[in-house]
C-alpha cells in the first residue's frame, strides 16, 4: 500500500507507480467532475511510462470538511475501495477497472485508481435523461439487482456494503439533514412542497430505514442517477461511483433513479410504465415474482426518503456556483413532484 496523501499536490510519478504497480515515469493531473459531486475530489492523471494507460482517474477524499465528515461517518470511502476488491468482478453492468486503492484506519483518507471512461456518452443530471436511455438504465439495474438478490449480507459483513438499517444512518442522518436543511433555507428558494415535508421528514426516518432494509434485499448501488451513468456506442450502461453500496430493497435504487434522473414531466408521464418494465425485467432475470409484490409500497417510501440526497449534499456544495445550485434546486423540485403525485405526505 502506498502512503495516503492529503492533497493532489503530493501526487508524484513514484507514488503512482507504488500505488498501482505500473511503470509510471511522469504524471500530470487535472481536476474533473467539478459541480457534479462533492463526496470525493476526482482527478484525471496523464501518465507516461512503459506499458501504462494514457490516463487514469484518481479519487481522493473531498476538499470540503463537512463532506469528509459525512463520508467518514457513513464509511463511504471504505465501501468504494472494498467494492473494487470484492464486488466489481461480479457486476453484470460494466464498471471501471480498478488499479488499486487504500483507506485509512479511521476511514477519512483514501485513494482509488480507476480506468478512465471519460470518452463515453454522459447525460447531464440537470438536463434529465431521455426515456430511451432511462429504459436501458432500468433494464441494466434489474439485472444488477437480480444477480445480488439475497446476497447483500455477505458484503455487509466485510464492509463493502452497509445496511440501511445500520445504526450509523439512524445517528448521522438526522444531524446532517438538519444542517443541510438550514443551509438550503438560507441560500436558495425552496419549493413549497419540500418546505412542508422537510420539517417532518426526520421523525419518519427510523421507520423509513427499517422498511427499506426489510427482506427481500439485494446489493443496492445507492446513488443510481444520471451523473453516475455513461452509455457506450451500443447503448450499453457503464456505472460509476460506489460509495453508497448497501443492503436494501431493490425499490431504493429504482425510486431514486426515476424520481431524480428524469425531468418532472417525463417522470410523471412514464413512472408507472417504467416501474412495470423494471419489475418484468427483474422477474425475467430470475427473481421470484412472489418477492416483487411489495415493491410499489417500498418504491413510495424510497421516493420520500430520497429527499435526503439534495438536502445532505448541499452541505458540501457551493450554492453560489450555478451548476451546483441548479443540481440541488432540480433535485428538490423533482422530489416535490414525487411527493405530490405519489401522495407521499400520507406516509408521514
ChimeraX attribute file (.defattr): number of C-alpha atoms within 10 A of each C-alpha:
attribute: neighborCount
match mode: 1-to-1
recipient: residues
	/A:1	10
	/A:2	15
	/A:3	13
	/A:4	17
	/A:5	15
	/A:6	15
	/A:7	12
	/A:8	16
	/A:9	8
	/A:10	9
	/A:11	15
	/A:12	16
	/A:13	18
	/A:14	15
	/A:15	17
	/A:16	22
	/A:17	18
	/A:18	16
	/A:19	20
	/A:20	18
	/A:21	12
	/A:22	18
	/A:23	17
	/A:24	21
	/A:25	15
	/A:26	15
	/A:27	20
	/A:28	14
	/A:29	18
	/A:30	12
	/A:31	14
	/A:32	15
	/A:33	13
	/A:34	12
	/A:35	16
	/A:36	16
	/A:37	19
	/A:38	23
	/A:39	26
	/A:40	23
	/A:41	20
	/A:42	23
	/A:43	21
	/A:44	22
	/A:45	22
	/A:46	15
	/A:47	21
	/A:48	17
	/A:49	15
	/A:50	10
	/A:51	9
	/A:52	15
	/A:53	15
	/A:54	12
	/A:55	19
	/A:56	22
	/A:57	23
	/A:58	26
	/A:59	21
	/A:60	24
	/A:61	26
	/A:62	23
	/A:63	16
	/A:64	16
	/A:65	13
	/A:66	17
	/A:67	22
	/A:68	22
	/A:69	16
	/A:70	21
	/A:71	23
	/A:72	18
	/A:73	18
	/A:74	20
	/A:75	21
	/A:76	25
	/A:77	32
	/A:78	27
	/A:79	27
	/A:80	25
	/A:81	23
	/A:82	23
	/A:83	22
	/A:84	22
	/A:85	14
	/A:86	14
	/A:87	17
	/A:88	17
	/A:89	14
	/A:90	12
	/A:91	14
	/A:92	17
	/A:93	18
	/A:94	17
	/A:95	21
	/A:96	18
	/A:97	15
	/A:98	20
	/A:99	17
	/A:100	20
	/A:101	25
	/A:102	21
	/A:103	22
	/A:104	13
	/A:105	9
	/A:106	10
	/A:107	20
	/A:108	20
	/A:109	20
	/A:110	23
	/A:111	25
	/A:112	22
	/A:113	24
	/A:114	20
	/A:115	16
	/A:116	19
	/A:117	18
	/A:118	13
	/A:119	9
	/A:120	12
	/A:121	15
	/A:122	16
	/A:123	18
	/A:124	16
	/A:125	21
	/A:126	21
	/A:127	13
	/A:128	20
	/A:129	25
	/A:130	13
	/A:131	15
	/A:132	9
	/A:133	17
	/A:134	19
	/A:135	16
	/A:136	14
	/A:137	27
	/A:138	24
	/A:139	20
	/A:140	22
	/A:141	26
	/A:142	24
	/A:143	22
	/A:144	22
	/A:145	26
	/A:146	23
	/A:147	19
	/A:148	19
	/A:149	20
	/A:150	17
	/A:151	16
	/A:152	22
	/A:153	20
	/A:154	13
	/A:155	21
	/A:156	18
	/A:157	11
	/A:158	12
	/A:159	21
	/A:160	29
	/A:161	31
	/A:162	26
	/A:163	27
	/A:164	24
	/A:165	20
	/A:166	16
	/A:167	11
	/A:168	14
	/A:169	17
	/A:170	16
	/A:171	12
	/A:172	13
	/A:173	18
	/A:174	18
	/A:175	13
	/A:176	21
	/A:177	23
	/A:178	17
	/A:179	15
	/A:180	22
	/A:181	20
	/A:182	14
	/A:183	17
	/A:184	22
	/A:185	12
	/A:186	10
	/A:187	13
	/A:188	13
	/A:189	10
	/A:190	16
	/A:191	16
	/A:192	10
	/A:193	17
	/A:194	19
	/A:195	15
	/A:196	13
	/A:197	17
	/A:198	16
	/A:199	11
	/A:200	12
	/A:201	21
	/A:202	20
	/A:203	12
	/A:204	13
	/A:205	19
	/A:206	17
	/A:207	13
	/A:208	21
	/A:209	21
	/A:210	15
	/A:211	18
	/A:212	24
	/A:213	21
	/A:214	15
	/A:215	12
	/A:216	17
	/A:217	23
	/A:218	23
	/A:219	30
	/A:220	29
	/A:221	24
	/A:222	22
	/A:223	19
	/A:224	26
	/A:225	26
	/A:226	24
	/A:227	21
	/A:228	18
	/A:229	20
	/A:230	23
	/A:231	18
	/A:232	14
	/A:233	8
	/A:234	6
	/A:235	13
	/A:236	15
	/A:237	23
	/A:238	20
	/A:239	24
	/A:240	19
	/A:241	19
	/A:242	27
	/A:243	24
	/A:244	24
	/A:245	27
	/A:246	27
	/A:247	33
	/A:248	30
	/A:249	26
	/A:250	30
	/A:251	28
	/A:252	26
	/A:253	25
	/A:254	27
	/A:255	26
	/A:256	23
	/A:257	24
	/A:258	27
	/A:259	27
	/A:260	30
	/A:261	27
	/A:262	25
	/A:263	22
	/A:264	20
	/A:265	11
	/A:266	16
	/A:267	23
	/A:268	16
	/A:269	10
	/A:270	13
	/A:271	17
	/A:272	12
	/A:273	11
	/A:274	19
	/A:275	19
	/A:276	12
	/A:277	15
	/A:278	22
	/A:279	23
	/A:280	16
	/A:281	19
	/A:282	26
	/A:283	17
	/A:284	14
	/A:285	16
	/A:286	12
	/A:287	20
	/A:288	12
	/A:289	12
	/A:290	8
	/A:291	12
	/A:292	16
	/A:293	11
	/A:294	12
	/A:295	19
	/A:296	16
	/A:297	11
	/A:298	22
	/A:299	22
	/A:300	20
	/A:301	23
	/A:302	25
	/A:303	25
	/A:304	28
	/A:305	22
	/A:306	22
	/A:307	23
	/A:308	23
	/A:309	18
	/A:310	22
	/A:311	24
	/A:312	24
	/A:313	21
	/A:314	27
	/A:315	24
	/A:316	20
	/A:317	24
	/A:318	15
	/A:319	20
	/A:320	11
	/A:321	10
	/A:322	10
	/A:323	15
	/A:324	22
	/A:325	18
	/A:326	16
	/A:327	23
	/A:328	22
	/A:329	22
	/A:330	22
	/A:331	24
	/A:332	25
	/A:333	21
	/A:334	23
	/A:335	26
	/A:336	24
	/A:337	22
	/A:338	25
	/A:339	22
	/A:340	12
	/A:341	10
	/A:342	16
	/A:343	12
	/A:344	18
	/A:345	15
	/A:346	7
	/A:347	12
	/A:348	15
